[in-house]
């Protein structure tokens, strides 16, 4: 079971275009989130691997309801956040 969180957590890397795009989406839409660079945080990297069958797939986004989006498109992010 996923532990309840209060804020969106974006696990990514600085060099990944999809990670940058997800951060930009949250910033442009003024949605609060926590950025976690898995290249700098080993535990975060292990978490990402644990929820992605051993792969370091980024961005991996954890929502307060416990759901995850992995490498989401802008459409998927908008849909999840209720933005049209």
N, C-alpha and C positions, 0 to 999 in steps of 0.2 A: 504494500500500500504506500502511496506517495504521501509524504508529510505535507500538511497544509502550509501554504505560504501566503503572504499578504500582498506581494508585489510580483509582477512579471519578472522572470529571470531569463536573460538572453545569454546563452553560452556560445561563444564564438572565438574567432581569431581576427587580428587586425588586418591580416593579408587576404582574407576571404571576402570577395565581392558580395556574396549573399549575406554575410554577417553585417557588412557595412550597410547594405540596402535595408536590412531589418532594423538596424539602429536608426537609420534615417527616417524610416516609416514611423517609428514610435516618437521620435523627436518632432517631426513635422506635424503629427497629430496630437502633440502634447500629452502623450501617454507615459506615465511614470514607469520606469523599468530599472532593473539592475543589470549592468554589463559585467560579464565574467569572462575573462580571457583565458581560455584553456591552455594556451602556451605558457602562461605565467602561474597558473594554479593547477598543480598536479591532481589534487582531489577532484577538482571540477572536470578535468580531462577524464579521470576514471569514471565519474558519474555519467558523462556523455557516452563513453564506451559502454557502460552498463545498460543504458536505455536504448542503445542502437546496435545491439548484437555484436559488440566488439569494435565497432567503427567509430571514428572521431568525426561524425557527421555534424557539420555546423552550417548555419546556426541551429541549435537545438533550443527551443523556447518553451519554458515551463510556466504555465498559467496558474493563478491562484486556485482554480477549480481542480488542479491536479492533471489537467490535460497537457499534451505536448504537441508541438508542431516542429517537424524536422525539415530543414531546407525548404521552408514555405515560399510560395509565390506571393506577390503583392495581393492577388485576389484572395488567397487563403487567409492572409493577415487581415485584410479588410473584412472578410466574412466573419472571422473569429471575433473581431472587435466591434462588429455591428456597424461598420462604416460602408456607405454605398458609393 
